[in-house]
Amino acid sequence: MSTAKLILEGQEYEFPVIVGSENEAGIDFASLRAKTKAIGFDPGYGNTGACQSAITYIDGDQGILRYRGYPIEQVAAKASFVETAYLLIYGQLPTQAELDKFQRELTYHTLIHEDMKKFFEGYPAKAHPMAILAAMAVSLSTYYPDSDEPDVVNLNIIRMMAKMKTIAAFSYKKSIGQPYVYPRNDLSYIGDFLHMMFAVPSESYQNSDVLERALNLLLILHADHEQNCSTSTVRMVGSSRASLFASIGAGICALWGPLHGGANQEVIEMLDMIQADGGNYRKYMDMAKDKNSNFRLMGFGHRVYKNFDPRAKILKQSADEVLNALGVSDPLLDIARNLEEIALKDDFFIQRKLYPNVDFYSGIIYRAMGIPTNMFTVLFALGRLPGWIGHWKEMHDDPSTRINRPRQIYTGATERQFVPLAER
Ligand code: ACO
């Protein structure tokens, strides 16, 4: 086993180096504090491995993403979202019988308790669907008790996957003031979600193959991305042995932020703003480079990818196909293409290795599908759900898991004497 040496104040310390299955090396600093009294300092955790995981592999320099070893390009071209979810959660591709059983279970647990509809009624009409989604995910724990019994753990995993799409669709219906549409057991996972989103009681509703295929692809591409902000949050909360529902609720909150999953909504708002401003995308490119402007090109840049995000490549092509198939022409797509073209040739972006990320094109596809902007991040959450569950399960099943508890470097006042109010 190789080791790494650290010299601190003249004293030499040795630490083991662990190597992953793709030869990624990590210096095992678990004993750092005990040996040296110092801690590792890494704000934003850009160099910190918080766990070992066998779910997803990313090589950000080469633009590689694999789910359980399978390249994202192959999964996106050949799998269904439900199959992908099974792979991420249970570790291997399902046989036909396993997939049928999983699909059946996901179908028969889609209803939420009728009382939960009262929660939806209590929210203001303008409530953001992400707020509702997070609150409802945690609320599931009030109906379905937590247990470490493997059968109950698995049942709660199924419930989480099955009910989340009902909750997501209900949150949309709530936001537009339409009656909730109940799940249908004869439809596929994605078909059922689209039906709950778009059916209205007064009309018969026919799902579109184009929409089903597009959503299948989008959800697969969002299904996991190793230790990103929301997944780390799920693991952080779950490390205290909080329930699956509570941990996923926390993950949804983390995803909501504009620097993470909320970016897909921000991209469309940015493109809208550019269009309303006469389509002058060069002006916004200049603003993105101006350190005094506070403006960032949303949908560009990534903590891990310093090359093309492989998901963005797939989505760029899919955006063309979906818009053509639906007969939609969207001026925002042209602005997006133009921005991408000039950014890829611009020194500022080249030097900082800023490429389009998954959110850059996803919003344009969602828009063409008729999905309102404030639902984009909800769809991201629906896609990311199997990844969050897979990570929660991996951590939950690992007896060596310790509660996550980072340290800090204290920079506040040193000891001083308390001054009573009257003397201040
Ligand atoms: N537009 C303009 N400049 C950018 C952008 C951008 N989108 N992203 C990064 N930069 C610049 C920064 O100003 C910084 O420049 P400097 O070195 O001169 O100070 C440099 O590139 C590095 O940026 P950091 O913020 O340090 O990179 P970090 O890894 O911390 O952040 C992040 C990554 C949050 C994704 C960032 O690129 C960003 O804000 N992008 C826009 C938001 C976005 O699209 N988020 C979605 C990410 S994908 C996902 O979560 C699904």
Boltz pocket constraint, residues with backbone or C-beta under 6 A from the ligand:
constraints:
  - pocket:
      binder: B
      contacts: [[A, 258], [A, 259], [A, 260], [A, 261], [A, 263], [A, 288], [A, 289], [A, 295], [A, 296], [A, 297], [A, 298], [A, 299], [A, 300], [A, 301], [A, 302], [A, 303], [A, 304], [A, 352], [A, 354], [A, 357], [A, 358], [A, 359]]
      max_distance: 6.0
